[in-house]
């Protein structure tokens, strides 16, 4: 993704798009299965599990659906609901495992593929989310939630023309939504579709008015271009209009961090966590602040919190590596920085740190190779920044979030 499109690429999803699909009926495990005592017991436990899930009692629901599986190991619906329970707990690995089992047992149940796509989206595995979401859209072209998520995944994987084509049919349902219009404009602009880009932007300006979401967009734009006074003004306008608008505090924290006002920055990230407690980027930024201030224990704790929410956070792995290197845990530092390098293979700071760690371990030849790789990445980055408007993009977690 180019620097310009990365800068544009964020949004708060304000419509209820991403709710997991619950299996409400127990799927029979065999054609013409007889109503044995075991099957009747399984049906009874399924109903108990369904009621507990609807009441929000996840522990009781899990127990009931596991009893269903003990009686009927081929119950795809039970696995679907175990997947949903894991999704509500934000245990994405367990959710995916259960949903994959459900898909094998009930391949025609479209809600399973939608849930798999949503789980991959929440894990930030956007490329892996595309196939299941495409399958849902192919079988149900009118599925707003699947189409929007698919459009976002295509956008994140730089398939701009496909993203634009996928998102445009949502116009009738969503053209009164500021953030949808913004995302559509991003996709169209990046795909070179000037007409659609201008159409979306005209509509955005027409309906945006004095909305807090539009102030958030403008604040982010000024932040990207290092116009910090204007960014603060727009973000504070958004906050005044809607104090609980997610990610306003995150971006205020970014402004203060860019200005070196770390106490104010930390306070803003903490406020954002109060509103959106499961955003890994808040903890990533706190970890960076603590690292700069040599508050190593807090930096490590914040990094681990970020990784609990997003194990693919290269920033958090980098901070962990830096903290461990400072404390002469070279082996632990190398393990962490190796993970960061896999996740961010074009980040020069990762390879500079890896080279330093390797040097400390006496692996001089490998350290030299990483120093050279880091130097090459710096030169490539400088060239790219000259070619692109806006330079390096500011972290934008907003577009990656889905409503509960």
N, C-alpha and C positions, 0 to 999 in steps of 0.2 A: 504494500500500500504506500503511495507517495506521501510525502510530508503534508502536502496540501489536503489530500483526501483524508489522511489520518486526523488532521486538525478538524475537519468538518464532521468526522465520523463519531458522533455521540448523540444520544437521545434518551429522554425519559419515556418509557412505554406507559402511556396513561390509560390504555384500554385493557380490559381483562382478557389477555390473549393466551397466557401461558399456564393455564391450570391443568394439572394432570388429569387424564381420563381414568375414571374408576370403573372396574368391571362390576356391574350391578347384578348380573345373573351368573349363576354357576354353570360353566360350560360342561356338558356331559362328555366323558372321556371315551365313549365308544358308541358307534351306531347301533341303535336298538338295545342299549344297555338296560338290563332289568332293574327294577326298583328294589334292590336288595336292602337289607338292614343297613349295611355299610354305606350305600349311596344315600339312603335317607338320613343317616347320621351326618354324612358329609354336607348334605343340603342344609341341615339344621345349623351346623357350625358355620357354614357360609353366611347364613342369614344373621347369625350373631356377630360375625366379623363385619358384615356390611353395616349393621346398626352401630357397632362400636366405632367404625371408621367415620361414619357420618356424624357421630357425636364427638369426634376428636380424641377418642380414647385409643391411642395408637398401640399401647402395650396389649390391651385386651383384643384389639383387632388382629394384631400379629399372632397372638396365641391361637385365636380362632382359625385363622387361615392356615397356620401350620398344622392344626388338627385336621383340617380339610385334606391337606396333602398327605398326612399319615394314612388317611382312609382312601384317598384317591390321588395317587402321585401324578396323574396326568391332567390335573385340573389347571388348565391355562389361566382361568379367571383368578384362582387363588394366587398364582404367581404374579399376575398383573397387580393385584391389590397389595401384595407384599412389596412390589416395586413402588407403588404409590406411597406406601407407608415410609419407605426409605427416602423417597423424594421429599416428603414433608419434613423428614428429619435432616434433610440435606446431606444424606449419606449416598453420594452419587455412585460410588462403586457398587454398593449393595443393590441400589436401584437398577443399575444397568444389568447386573448379573441376573436378577429376578425377571426383568423384562425380556432379556434374551431367551430365557427358558420359556417364558410365556409365548414368545414369538414362534418358537419351534413347535409348541403344542397347539397354538391357535393362529396360524399364519394369516388367516383372513380377517382377523380382528384389527381394523385400522387404527383404533385408539392406542394399541401397543406401539406401533411405529411412531405415532405422534409423541408418545411419552419418551421413547428412545431418542428421538430428535431433540426433545426438550432437555433430557439429561445431558446429552453431548453438548448442547448449547451452554448449559450451566457449568459444565466442566471446561468450557472454552475450547472444546474440540470441534471447531466450526466445520472443518472439512468433513469430519466423520458424521456430523449431523445432517449433511446435505442429502445423502441417499435416502434415509428414512423419511425425511420431510418431503422430498420429491415424490416418493411413493404415495404419501398421503394426498398431496396436491393432485397427482395424476388420477387417483380414484375419487377425489372430492375437490374439484377445482374451486368450489365456493368456500372452502375452509379458510376463514380469515386468519386464525391463529397459525395454522401450518404455513400458509403463504407468506405471512409477515416474517415469521422466524426464518423461513427459507430465504427470503430476500435479504435479511440481515446476514445470514451465514454466507451467502454468495458475495455480499459486499465485503465482509471481513476477509474473504479469501481472494479478493481482487478480481472477481468475475463480474465486472461492473455492468456490462451489457445484459447479462442474464439477470442480475439483481434488479436492474431497471425494468426489464420485461416482466419479472415476477411481481414487483411491487405495484406497477401501474394499474393493474386490474382492481386494486383495492380503493381506487379513487372514489367511487360512489359511496363506499362505506366510511371512508376515513379522511376525506378532503376537508373536514372541519377540525382535524387534529393537527396542531402545530408541528408536533414532532414527526408525525408521518410525512408531512410535506417536506420537512427538512431532510429526512432520510432519502426520500424519493429524489429530491434535488441533488443530493450527494451522488447517488447512483447515476443519475442522468448526466451530471456534469463530468463524472469520471469516465463515463462511456462515450462522451463526446456528443450526446444528444442535446444540443443547445435548445431546441424547441421545448422539449419536456422539462428541462432544467428551468427555463424561464417561466413556463406555465406553473410549475410547482412553487417557484419563488414569488411570483405575483400573488398566488393564492395565499401563501404564507404571510406576506405583508398585508394582504387584505383582511385576513382574520386574526392575525397576531395581535394587533392593537397594542395595548399596554399589559399584555399577559405576562405573568411571572416567567413562564417558559421561554418567551421571546427574550426577556431580559437575561435569562440564563444563557441562551444562545449567544447573545451579543457580548455578554461578559466573557464567555469562553473565547470568542473571537479576539477580543482585545487582549486577553491573557496570552493567547498564542503568539500575538505580535508584540508582546512585551510592553504594551501600553497599560501599565498597571493602574494608574489613576482612573482611567476610563473603565477598566475591568472592575475595579472596586465599586464604582458608581453603579454599574449595571447589575452586579451581583447583589449589592445592597438593596437596589430597587426590587429585585426578584424576592429577596428575603422579606422586605417590608410588605409585599403583596401576599406572600404565602410563606409564613415562617417555617412550615414543616415540609417545604419542597425539597425532595431528595437531591443531593449533590451540590446544592448552593454552597453549603459549608465546605464541602470537599474542594471546590474551586477557589473559595476564599482562602483556604489553607494553602493551596498551590500559589496563589498570589503572594501571600506573606512569606512562603518559603523562598520564592524567587527573589524577594527583597531582603532575605536574610533575617526576617523577624520570626525566629523559630518559636518563641513562646506563644505568639499569636497564632502561628501556623498550627502548632500542636493543639491549641484550644479548639480551633475550627475542625480539625480532623476528629477530635473527640466528640464534638457536637454532631458531626455527620454520622458517627457511629451510633449515637443515641437514636437517630432517625432511621438509619439503614445499618443494622448491626452486623450484617453478613457480607460486607463489601471488602474484599481482600485488599484493594488498592489503598483504603484508609490506613490499614495496618502496615502496608508497604511504605507509605510515606512517613508514618511515625517511626518506623525502623530506620529510615534514611536520616531523619532528624536526629534520633538518638545516636546513630553512628557518627554523625558530624560532631556531636557534642561529647563523644567518647563515653556515652552512657551505655556501655556494652551489654550489661545484663538486660536492660530494658529493650535494647535493639534486638537482642536474640529472642526475647519473649514476643515482641511485636512481629518479628519475622515468622516465628512458629505459628502465631495466630493467623497470619496471612496464608501460610502454607496449609493450614487446616482447612481454610476456605477455598484455596486454589493451589493444589500441589504443583501446578505448572508455572508458578510465579518465579520467573528468572530473577527479578529484583530481590525477592526474599531470600532465595538461595545465595545470591551475591552477598547480601548483608551477613548471612550466617557464615559464609566463607571468610569474610573480612574480620568478623569478630573472632573466629577461631584462629585465624592467622595471627592476630594481635596477641592472642594468648598462647602462641607457640604450639597449638594443636595442628601441626601441618598436615597430618593424615586426614583429620576431620575436615580441615579447610579444603583439601584437594577433592574430597568426596563431594562437598557442597558445590564447589566451583565447577566440577565436571558436569554436575546436573544443570547448573546455570548455562554452561557452554552448549549443551544439547538443546536447551530451550531457546537460547538467544545466540545463534551461531554467527551473527553479524554485529555483535556488541563488542567494541574494542576494549571497554573497561573490564569486561569479563576476562579477556585474554591477557590484558596487562596483569591483572591480579593472579591469574593462573600461572603466568610466567614467573612472578615473584614467589609464589608458593613452590613451584618446581625448583627454583633456584635455591630456596631454603632447604629443600630435600636433597640437594646435590645433584639434581638431574639437569645438568647444564645444557646439554644439547637440546632437550625438549623445551627448556625455558627460552633458549635463543629462538627456536622456531615459533613459539607463542608470542614473543616480543615482536618478531617480524610480521606475524599475522595481525597483531594489534595495530602496528604501524600502517600496514596496508589498508586496514579497515578505516583508520583515521583519514587517510588520503582519499579513499573512496567516499567517505561521508562528507568531506569538505567539497568534493566535486559535485556530489548530489545536491548539497545545500545551495550551491551556486546556481544549479539548474532549476531548483524548485522554490516556489514562493513559500515563505513561512519557516523554512528550516526544520529543526527537530520538533516533533509534535509533543504537546503536553499530554500527560496521562489522562485518559478519558474513560472512566468506568461506566458512565451513564448509559451508553448504548448496550452494554453487556447485561444489563439487569432485566429481569422479568418480574412482573407483579406476583405476589403470593396468591 
